[in-house]
Amino acid sequence: MPHIEIKYSDNLTINTGEIFDDIEEIINGKDISAGECKSRAYPCSQYKYSHMLVIVSLLTKPHRDKIFTQSLSLEIEKAVKVHLKQSLYFSLSIEYSQDYYTTNIHRVEGDELVGMVDNVTS
């Protein structure tokens, strides 16, 4: 259950939904056991320079070694930069869970899990 966070200065014109989809596709293309990526974007109105920080958090697994991580990082950076049409400082961090990290789904009877597409209002 990977997580993607994008923190960026709000002067950037970006489509975070497209970036989320591209990153999720890359992760699942390299590791079919990854699953859906929980994605969040945080535009920031207080900043000194135009900047984007992408954080990808994954569960620790034996096959997610240094070579996997370096390859994943290069692919994600390339894919994200395709969407960037302005000059900015760019940072990318791939992080792995600690020993006591818990992740699961909490379901409430009669309620559906809402995704980004489901949560769009007109």
VOROTI-444070 format. One line per 5 residues: for each residue x, y, z of N, C-alpha, C. Coordinates in Angstrom, 1 decimal, padded with zeros to 4 digits. Layout:
REM VOROTI-444070
X Y Z X Y Z X Y Z | ... $
This chain:
REM VOROTI-444070
000.8 -001.2 000.0 000.0 000.0 000.0 000.9 001.2 000.0 | 001.5 001.6 -001.1 002.4 002.7 -001.2 001.7 004.1 -001.0 | 002.4 005.0 -000.6 001.9 006.4 -000.4 002.8 007.3 -001.2 | 002.1 008.3 -001.9 002.8 009.3 -002.6 002.3 010.7 -002.1 | 003.3 011.5 -001.7 003.0 012.9 -001.3 003.8 013.8 -002.2 $
003.1 014.9 -002.7 003.7 015.9 -003.5 003.5 017.2 -002.7 | 004.6 017.8 -002.3 004.6 019.1 -001.7 005.2 020.1 -002.7 | 004.5 021.2 -003.0 005.0 022.1 -004.0 004.5 023.5 -003.8 | 005.3 024.5 -004.3 005.0 025.9 -004.2 003.8 026.1 -005.2 | 002.8 026.9 -004.7 001.6 027.0 -005.4 001.6 027.9 -006.7 $
002.8 028.3 -007.0 002.9 029.1 -008.3 003.1 028.1 -009.5 | 003.3 026.8 -009.2 003.5 025.8 -010.2 002.1 025.4 -010.8 | 002.1 025.3 -012.1 000.9 024.8 -012.8 001.1 023.3 -013.1 | 000.5 022.5 -012.3 000.7 021.0 -012.5 -000.6 020.3 -012.3 | -000.7 019.1 -012.9 -001.8 018.3 -012.7 -001.4 017.1 -011.8 $
-001.7 017.2 -010.5 -001.2 016.2 -009.6 -001.8 014.9 -009.9 | -003.1 014.9 -010.3 -003.7 013.6 -010.6 -003.0 012.8 -011.7 | -002.5 013.5 -012.7 -001.8 012.8 -013.8 -000.4 012.3 -013.2 | 000.2 013.1 -012.4 001.5 012.7 -011.8 001.3 011.5 -010.9 | 000.2 011.5 -010.1 -000.1 010.4 -009.2 -000.3 009.1 -010.0 $
-001.0 009.2 -011.1 -001.3 008.0 -012.0 000.0 007.5 -012.5 | 000.9 008.4 -013.0 002.1 007.9 -013.6 003.0 007.2 -012.6 | 003.1 007.8 -011.4 004.0 007.2 -010.4 003.4 005.8 -010.0 | 002.1 005.8 -009.8 001.5 004.5 -009.4 001.7 003.4 -010.5 | 001.6 003.8 -011.8 001.9 002.9 -012.8 003.3 002.4 -012.8 $
004.2 003.3 -012.6 005.7 002.9 -012.5 005.9 001.9 -011.3 | 005.4 002.2 -010.2 005.6 001.4 -009.0 005.0 000.0 -009.3 | 003.7 -000.1 -009.8 003.1 -001.4 -010.0 003.7 -002.1 -011.2 | 004.3 -001.4 -012.1 005.0 -002.0 -013.2 006.3 -002.7 -012.8 | 006.9 -002.2 -011.7 008.2 -002.7 -011.2 007.9 -003.8 -010.1 $
006.7 -003.7 -009.5 006.4 -004.6 -008.3 004.9 -004.8 -008.3 | 004.4 -005.9 -008.9 002.9 -006.1 -008.9 002.3 -006.3 -007.6 | 003.1 -006.5 -006.5 002.5 -006.7 -005.2 002.3 -005.4 -004.5 | 002.6 -004.3 -005.1 002.5 -002.9 -004.5 001.1 -002.5 -004.2 | 000.2 -002.6 -005.2 -001.2 -002.2 -004.9 -001.4 -000.8 -005.2 $
-002.6 -000.3 -004.7 -003.0 001.1 -004.9 -002.1 002.0 -004.1 | -001.8 003.2 -004.8 -001.0 004.2 -004.1 -002.0 005.2 -003.5 | -001.8 005.5 -002.2 -002.6 006.5 -001.5 -001.8 007.8 -001.7 | -002.4 008.7 -002.4 -001.7 009.9 -002.9 -002.4 011.2 -002.4 | -001.5 012.1 -002.0 -001.9 013.4 -001.5 -001.0 014.5 -002.1 $
-001.6 015.7 -002.3 -000.8 016.8 -002.8 -001.0 018.0 -001.8 | 000.1 018.7 -001.5 000.1 019.8 -000.6 000.6 021.1 -001.3 | -000.2 021.9 -001.9 000.3 023.1 -002.4 000.7 024.1 -001.3 | 001.7 024.8 -001.4 002.2 025.7 -000.3 002.2 027.2 -000.9 | 001.6 028.1 -000.1 001.6 029.5 -000.5 002.7 030.3 000.1 $
003.4 029.7 001.0 004.6 030.4 001.7 005.8 029.6 001.3 | 006.7 030.2 000.4 007.9 029.6 000.0 008.9 030.7 -000.5 | 010.1 030.3 -000.6 011.2 031.2 -001.0 011.5 031.0 -002.5 | 011.5 029.8 -002.9 011.8 029.4 -004.3 010.8 028.4 -004.8 | 010.5 028.4 -006.1 009.7 027.4 -006.7 010.3 026.0 -006.5 $
009.5 025.1 -005.9 010.1 023.8 -005.5 009.0 022.8 -005.5 | 009.4 021.5 -005.8 008.5 020.4 -005.6 009.3 019.3 -004.9 | 008.7 018.7 -003.9 009.2 017.5 -003.2 008.2 016.4 -003.4 | 008.7 015.3 -004.0 007.9 014.1 -004.1 008.4 013.1 -003.1 | 007.5 012.5 -002.3 007.9 011.5 -001.3 007.1 010.2 -001.7 $
007.8 009.2 -001.9 007.2 007.9 -002.1 007.5 007.0 -000.9 | 006.5 006.5 -000.3 006.7 005.6 000.9 006.2 004.2 000.6 | 007.1 003.2 000.8 006.8 001.8 000.5 007.1 000.9 001.7 | 006.4 -000.2 001.7 006.7 -001.2 002.7 008.1 -001.8 002.4 | 008.8 -002.2 003.5 010.1 -002.8 003.3 009.8 -004.3 002.9 $
010.5 -004.7 001.8 010.3 -006.1 001.3 011.7 -006.5 000.8 | 012.0 -007.8 000.9 013.4 -008.2 000.5 013.8 -007.8 -001.0 | 012.8 -007.9 -001.9 013.2 -007.6 -003.3 013.3 -006.1 -003.6 | 012.9 -005.2 -002.6 013.1 -003.8 -002.8 014.4 -003.4 -002.2 | 015.5 -003.7 -003.0 016.8 -003.5 -002.6 017.4 -002.2 -003.2 $
018.7 -002.0 -003.1 019.3 -000.7 -003.6 019.1 -000.6 -005.1 | 019.3 -001.7 -005.8 019.1 -001.6 -007.3 017.7 -001.3 -007.7 | 016.7 -001.9 -007.0 015.3 -001.6 -007.2 015.0 -000.2 -006.9 | 015.5 000.3 -005.8 015.2 001.7 -005.4 015.8 002.7 -006.3 | 017.1 002.5 -006.8 017.7 003.4 -007.7 017.0 003.5 -009.0 $
016.6 002.3 -009.5 015.8 002.2 -010.8 014.5 002.9 -010.7 | 013.8 002.6 -009.6 012.5 003.3 -009.3 012.6 004.8 -009.2 | 013.6 005.3 -008.6 013.9 006.7 -008.4 014.1 007.4 -009.8 | 014.9 006.8 -010.6 015.2 007.3 -011.9 013.9 007.4 -012.8 | 013.2 006.3 -012.8 011.9 006.3 -013.6 010.9 007.3 -013.1 $
010.7 007.4 -011.8 009.8 008.4 -011.2 010.2 009.8 -011.5 | 011.5 010.1 -011.3 012.0 011.4 -011.6 011.7 011.8 -013.1 | 012.0 010.9 -014.0 011.8 011.2 -015.4 010.3 011.4 -015.7 | 009.5 010.6 -015.2 008.0 010.7 -015.4 007.4 011.9 -014.9 | 007.8 012.3 -013.7 007.3 013.6 -013.1 007.8 014.8 -013.9 $
009.0 014.8 -014.3 009.5 016.0 -015.0 008.9 016.2 -016.3 | 008.3 015.2 -016.9 007.5 015.4 -018.2 006.4 016.3 -017.9 | 005.8 016.4 -016.7 004.7 017.2 -016.4 005.1 018.6 -016.0 | 006.3 018.9 -015.8 006.8 020.2 -015.3 007.1 021.1 -016.5 | 006.4 022.2 -016.5 006.6 023.2 -017.6 007.2 024.5 -017.1 $
007.6 024.5 -015.9 008.2 025.7 -015.3 009.5 025.3 -014.6 | 010.4 026.2 -014.5 011.7 026.0 -013.8 011.4 025.9 -012.3 | 012.1 025.0 -011.6 011.9 024.8 -010.2 013.0 023.9 -009.6 | 013.1 023.9 -008.3 013.9 023.0 -007.6 013.1 021.7 -007.4 | 013.8 020.6 -007.7 013.1 019.3 -007.6 013.8 018.4 -006.6 $
013.0 017.7 -005.8 013.5 016.7 -004.9 012.6 015.5 -004.9 | 013.2 014.3 -004.7 012.5 013.1 -004.7 013.1 012.2 -003.6 | 012.2 011.7 -002.8 012.6 010.8 -001.7 011.8 009.5 -001.8 | 012.5 008.4 -001.8 011.9 007.1 -001.6 012.2 006.6 -000.3 | 011.2 006.3 000.5 011.3 005.9 001.9 010.7 004.6 002.1 $
011.3 003.8 003.1 010.7 002.5 003.4 010.3 002.5 004.9 | 009.2 001.7 005.1 008.6 001.6 006.4 009.6 001.1 007.5 | 009.3 001.4 008.7 010.0 000.9 009.9 009.4 -000.4 010.3 | 009.9 -001.0 011.3 009.5 -002.3 011.8 008.0 -002.3 012.3 | 007.6 -001.2 012.9 006.3 -001.1 013.6 005.3 -000.3 012.8 $
005.4 -000.2 011.5 004.5 000.5 010.7 003.2 -000.4 010.4 | 002.1 000.2 010.6 000.8 -000.6 010.4 000.1 000.0 009.2 | -000.4 -000.8 008.3 -001.2 -000.4 007.2 -002.2 -001.4 006.9 | -003.5 -001.0 006.7 -004.6 -001.8 006.3 -005.7 -001.0 005.9 | -006.9 -001.6 005.7 -008.1 -000.9 005.3 -009.1 -001.0 006.5 $
-009.6 000.1 006.9 -010.7 000.2 007.9 -012.0 000.3 007.1 | -012.9 -000.6 007.2 -014.2 -000.6 006.5 -015.3 -000.4 007.5 | -016.2 000.5 007.1 -017.4 000.7 007.9 -018.6 000.1 007.1 | -019.4 -000.7 007.7 -020.5 -001.3 007.0 -021.4 -000.3 006.4 | -021.8 -000.4 005.1 -022.7 000.5 004.4 -021.9 001.7 003.8 $
-020.7 001.8 004.1 -019.9 003.0 003.5 -018.9 002.5 002.5 | -018.6 003.3 001.5 -017.7 002.9 000.4 -016.4 003.7 000.6 | -015.3 003.1 000.2 -014.0 003.7 000.2 -014.0 004.7 -001.0 | -013.8 006.0 -000.7 -013.8 007.0 -001.7 -012.4 007.2 -002.3 | -012.4 007.2 -003.6 -011.2 007.5 -004.4 -011.2 008.9 -004.9 $
-010.1 009.4 -005.5 -010.1 010.8 -006.0 -011.2 011.0 -007.0 | -011.4 010.1 -008.0 -012.3 010.3 -009.0 -013.8 010.3 -008.4 | -014.0 009.6 -007.4 -015.3 009.6 -006.7 -015.6 010.9 -005.9 | -014.5 011.6 -005.6 -014.6 012.7 -004.7 -014.7 014.0 -005.4 | -014.7 014.0 -006.7 -014.7 015.2 -007.5 -016.1 015.8 -007.5 $
-016.2 017.2 -007.2 -017.5 017.9 -007.2 -017.5 018.8 -008.4 | -018.7 019.0 -008.9 -018.8 019.9 -010.1 -019.3 021.3 -009.7 $
